Amino acid sequence: MFRLICYSNAWSLADFEIGRPLGKGKFGNVYLAREKKSKFIVALKVIFKSQIMKANCENQLKREVEIQAHLRHPHILRLYGYFHDNKRVYIILEYAPKGEVYKELQSMPGKKFDNKKAATYIYQLADALKYCHAKKVIHRDIKPENLLLDAKGQLKIADFGWAVHAPSSRRMTLCGTLDYLPPEMVQGQTHDEKVDLWSLGVLCYEFVVGTPAFETATWDATYNKISRASYSFPHYVSQGARDLVSKPVSDLEGHMTHSPLASSAVVTQCHSGLAVQ
């Protein structure tokens, strides 16, 4: 198996053949690439140093690389290594050929998945988050755009740009995407790894309904719905789906103290119930 060592001086751009663009980000682009000696296909994320420095995000980028490089899980996108030159930073990532879960979701009738597919993706995501939290890593930006699919259609968590390693402290930073943020974050309170569980519930809702649970036409209205945990289900949503959503997206105290990921049996039970309905 091809392996890359995460040393900044181990690679250069000359080691890769650069292919088509895969996506565009705030600070650069992602390209399909092939390592010349092994012919191994990767995704090469190219980030402009000037833009990172202008946004004062050097420490954030360093943290992203350090966190993702040390995570090893079948449902987390691998970061194989990195290198840099005078103008750019290059991050060598696992290639996920089926692209974003978001794009697949948008292509579905009603922009929603059937229960079996929703259950499979939520189960895989929950397993990956359980691993992250055991490593004291909080992702803080779980959303369909940050979930990729490999050649077999297996889900991969990507983009650890807002992730933190927080072994003993609660965080204050407001980050992530509003539709998926929990009440404690939008209200400026401290937060911990449970914020990812809230996002898991909101994501499950979107998978089976077709829209985020708290989506509105304005920022203020969305903020108010999140603060009140105000959401409802269309009549066609199965009981299994409702149970799986409502476990992470419960009242604030409940979701802080009764994590659905605390017991793998709970996740398995919800997954099985949703998949067969």
C-alpha positions as CSV (number, residue, x, y, z in Angstrom):
1,M,0.0,0.0,0.0
2,F,1.2,3.5,-0.9
3,R,2.1,5.5,2.2
4,L,3.2,9.1,2.6
5,I,5.2,10.4,5.5
6,C,3.9,13.7,7.0
7,Y,7.1,15.6,6.7
8,S,7.1,19.0,5.1
9,N,10.5,18.4,3.3
10,A,9.7,14.9,2.0
11,W,7.9,16.0,-1.2
12,S,7.9,18.7,-3.9
13,L,5.6,19.6,-6.7
14,A,8.0,17.8,-9.1
15,D,6.9,14.5,-7.5
16,F,3.4,14.9,-8.9
17,E,1.5,15.0,-12.2
18,I,-1.3,17.5,-11.9
19,G,-4.7,16.8,-13.4
20,R,-8.1,18.5,-13.5
21,P,-9.4,20.8,-10.8
22,L,-11.6,19.1,-8.2
23,G,-12.8,22.1,-6.3
24,K,-12.2,25.6,-5.3
25,G,-11.8,26.9,-1.7
26,K,-11.4,30.2,0.1
27,F,-7.6,30.1,0.0
28,G,-6.8,28.0,-3.0
29,N,-7.9,25.0,-5.2
30,V,-7.9,21.2,-5.1
31,Y,-6.5,19.2,-8.0
32,L,-6.5,15.6,-9.0
33,A,-2.9,14.5,-8.9
34,R,-0.7,11.4,-9.4
35,E,2.5,10.6,-7.6
36,K,5.0,9.9,-10.4
37,K,6.9,6.9,-8.9
38,S,4.0,4.9,-7.5
39,K,1.3,6.2,-9.9
40,F,-0.9,6.6,-6.8
41,I,-3.9,9.0,-7.2
42,V,-4.4,11.7,-4.7
43,A,-6.2,15.0,-4.2
44,L,-3.7,17.9,-4.0
45,K,-4.9,20.9,-2.0
46,V,-3.0,24.0,-3.1
47,I,-3.2,27.0,-0.7
48,F,-1.7,30.4,-1.3
49,K,0.4,31.6,1.6
50,S,-0.4,35.3,0.9
51,Q,-4.1,34.6,1.4
52,I,-3.6,32.6,4.6
53,M,-1.5,35.4,6.0
54,K,-3.9,38.1,4.9
55,A,-6.7,36.3,6.8
56,N,-4.5,35.6,9.8
57,C,-5.2,31.9,9.5
58,E,-1.7,30.4,9.7
59,N,-2.4,28.8,13.1
60,Q,-5.7,27.5,11.9
61,L,-4.1,25.8,8.9
62,K,-1.3,24.3,11.0
63,R,-3.9,22.9,13.4
64,E,-6.0,21.5,10.6
65,V,-3.0,19.6,9.1
66,E,-1.8,18.4,12.5
67,I,-5.2,17.0,13.5
68,Q,-6.2,15.4,10.2
69,A,-2.7,13.8,9.7
70,H,-3.1,11.8,12.9
71,L,-6.6,10.5,12.4
72,R,-6.9,6.9,11.0
73,H,-10.5,5.8,10.5
74,P,-12.3,4.3,7.4
75,H,-14.8,7.2,7.4
76,I,-12.3,10.0,7.8
77,L,-10.5,11.4,4.7
78,R,-6.7,10.6,5.0
79,L,-4.2,13.4,5.0
80,Y,-1.0,11.7,3.7
81,G,1.4,14.6,3.9
82,Y,2.3,18.2,3.0
83,F,5.0,20.4,1.6
84,H,5.4,24.0,0.6
85,D,7.4,26.4,-1.6
86,N,7.8,30.2,-1.5
87,K,4.2,30.9,-2.4
88,R,2.1,27.9,-1.7
89,V,1.3,25.1,0.8
90,Y,0.4,21.7,-0.7
91,I,-1.6,19.2,1.2
92,I,-1.8,15.6,0.0
93,L,-5.2,14.1,0.6
94,E,-7.0,10.9,-0.1
95,Y,-9.0,11.1,-3.4
96,A,-12.7,10.6,-3.0
97,P,-13.9,10.1,-6.6
98,K,-17.7,10.3,-5.9
99,G,-17.4,13.8,-4.5
100,E,-19.5,15.6,-2.0
101,V,-22.5,14.1,-0.2
102,Y,-24.1,17.5,-0.8
103,K,-24.0,17.1,-4.6
104,E,-25.5,13.6,-4.3
105,L,-28.2,14.9,-2.0
106,Q,-29.1,17.7,-4.4
107,S,-29.5,15.2,-7.3
108,M,-32.0,13.1,-5.4
109,P,-35.8,13.4,-5.9
110,G,-37.0,15.9,-3.3
111,K,-33.3,16.5,-2.4
112,K,-33.5,13.7,0.2
113,F,-32.2,10.2,0.6
114,D,-34.3,7.1,1.1
115,N,-34.2,5.7,4.6
116,K,-31.7,3.0,3.8
117,K,-29.1,5.4,2.4
118,A,-29.7,8.0,5.1
119,A,-29.2,5.3,7.8
120,T,-26.0,4.1,6.2
121,Y,-24.5,7.6,6.0
122,I,-25.5,8.6,9.5
123,Y,-24.2,5.3,10.9
124,Q,-20.8,5.8,9.2
125,L,-20.6,9.5,10.3
126,A,-21.6,8.6,13.9
127,D,-18.8,6.0,13.9
128,A,-16.2,8.5,12.7
129,L,-17.4,11.1,15.2
130,K,-17.2,8.6,18.0
131,Y,-13.6,8.0,17.0
132,C,-12.8,11.7,16.8
133,H,-14.3,12.4,20.2
134,A,-12.3,9.5,21.8
135,K,-9.2,11.3,20.4
136,K,-10.5,14.6,21.9
137,V,-11.0,16.1,18.5
138,I,-14.1,18.3,17.8
139,H,-14.8,18.8,14.1
140,R,-17.2,21.8,14.5
141,D,-18.3,22.0,10.9
142,I,-20.3,18.9,10.0
143,K,-22.4,19.5,6.9
144,P,-23.1,17.8,3.6
145,E,-20.4,19.8,1.8
146,N,-17.7,18.5,4.2
147,L,-18.6,14.9,3.6
148,L,-17.1,13.0,0.7
149,L,-17.7,9.6,-1.0
150,D,-15.0,7.2,-2.0
151,A,-15.1,4.9,-5.1
152,K,-17.3,2.4,-3.1
153,G,-19.7,5.1,-1.9
154,Q,-18.3,5.1,1.6
155,L,-18.7,8.3,3.5
156,K,-15.5,10.3,4.5
157,I,-15.4,13.3,6.9
158,A,-13.2,16.0,5.2
159,D,-12.3,19.6,5.8
160,F,-10.9,19.9,9.4
161,G,-10.4,23.6,9.0
162,W,-12.5,24.4,12.1
163,A,-11.5,21.3,14.1
164,V,-9.8,21.6,17.5
165,H,-8.0,19.2,19.8
166,A,-9.6,20.0,23.2
167,P,-8.6,17.3,25.8
168,S,-9.9,19.2,28.8
169,S,-11.3,22.6,27.9
170,R,-14.6,24.0,26.6
171,R,-14.4,26.3,23.6
172,M,-15.8,29.7,23.0
173,T,-15.2,30.4,19.2
174,L,-18.3,30.8,17.0
175,C,-17.5,28.8,13.9
176,G,-19.0,26.4,11.4
177,T,-22.2,26.9,9.3
178,L,-25.2,28.5,11.0
179,D,-27.8,25.9,9.9
180,Y,-25.9,23.1,11.7
181,L,-24.8,25.0,14.8
182,P,-26.3,24.1,18.3
183,P,-27.9,26.6,20.7
184,E,-24.9,27.0,22.9
185,M,-22.7,28.1,20.0
186,V,-25.2,30.6,18.5
187,Q,-25.7,32.0,22.0
188,G,-22.0,32.5,22.5
189,Q,-21.7,30.0,25.3
190,T,-18.9,27.5,25.8
191,H,-19.1,24.3,23.9
192,D,-17.5,20.8,23.7
193,E,-17.7,17.8,21.4
194,K,-21.5,17.6,21.8
195,V,-21.7,20.3,19.1
196,D,-20.9,17.6,16.5
197,L,-23.8,15.4,17.8
198,W,-26.2,18.3,17.3
199,S,-24.9,18.7,13.7
200,L,-25.4,14.9,13.3
201,G,-29.1,15.2,14.2
202,V,-29.6,18.3,11.9
203,L,-27.9,16.4,9.1
204,C,-30.1,13.3,9.6
205,Y,-33.1,15.6,9.4
206,E,-31.9,17.0,6.1
207,F,-31.1,13.6,4.7
208,V,-34.7,12.4,5.2
209,V,-36.7,15.7,4.8
210,G,-34.7,17.5,2.1
211,T,-33.9,20.8,4.0
212,P,-31.9,21.6,7.2
213,A,-34.1,21.5,10.3
214,F,-33.7,25.2,11.1
215,E,-33.4,26.7,7.7
216,T,-35.2,30.0,7.1
217,A,-35.0,33.0,4.8
218,T,-33.0,35.1,7.2
219,W,-30.1,34.7,9.6
220,D,-32.1,36.1,12.5
221,A,-35.0,33.7,12.0
222,T,-32.6,30.7,11.8
223,Y,-30.9,31.9,14.9
224,N,-34.2,32.1,16.8
225,K,-35.3,28.6,15.7
226,I,-31.9,27.1,16.7
227,S,-32.0,28.9,20.1
228,R,-35.5,27.5,20.8
229,A,-34.7,24.1,19.2
230,S,-37.9,24.6,17.1
231,Y,-38.4,22.1,14.4
232,S,-41.1,19.7,13.1
233,F,-41.3,16.7,10.9
234,P,-43.4,16.3,7.7
235,H,-46.0,13.5,8.0
236,Y,-44.0,11.1,5.7
237,V,-40.9,10.9,8.0
238,S,-40.8,7.4,9.6
239,Q,-40.6,6.9,13.4
240,G,-37.1,5.4,13.0
241,A,-35.9,8.6,11.4
242,R,-37.6,10.8,14.0
243,D,-36.0,8.8,16.8
244,L,-32.5,9.2,15.2
245,V,-32.9,12.9,14.7
246,S,-34.4,13.6,18.1
247,K,-31.7,11.9,20.1
248,P,-29.0,14.4,19.1
249,V,-31.4,17.3,18.5
250,S,-33.1,17.3,21.9
251,D,-33.3,20.0,24.5
252,L,-30.0,21.5,25.3
253,E,-29.5,19.8,28.7
254,G,-30.5,16.5,27.3
255,H,-28.1,16.7,24.3
256,M,-25.3,17.7,26.6
257,T,-25.7,14.8,29.1
258,H,-27.2,12.0,27.0
259,S,-25.0,11.6,24.0
260,P,-26.4,9.2,21.4
261,L,-22.8,8.2,20.6
262,A,-22.1,7.3,24.2
263,S,-23.4,3.8,23.4
264,S,-22.7,2.1,20.1
265,A,-25.8,0.0,20.8
266,V,-28.0,3.1,20.6
267,V,-26.5,4.1,17.2
268,T,-26.8,0.5,15.9
269,Q,-30.5,0.2,17.1
270,C,-31.4,3.5,15.4
271,H,-29.5,2.6,12.3
272,S,-31.3,-0.8,12.0
273,G,-34.7,0.7,12.7
274,L,-34.3,3.5,10.1
275,A,-32.8,1.2,7.4
276,V,-35.7,-1.2,7.4
277,Q,-38.5,1.4,7.4
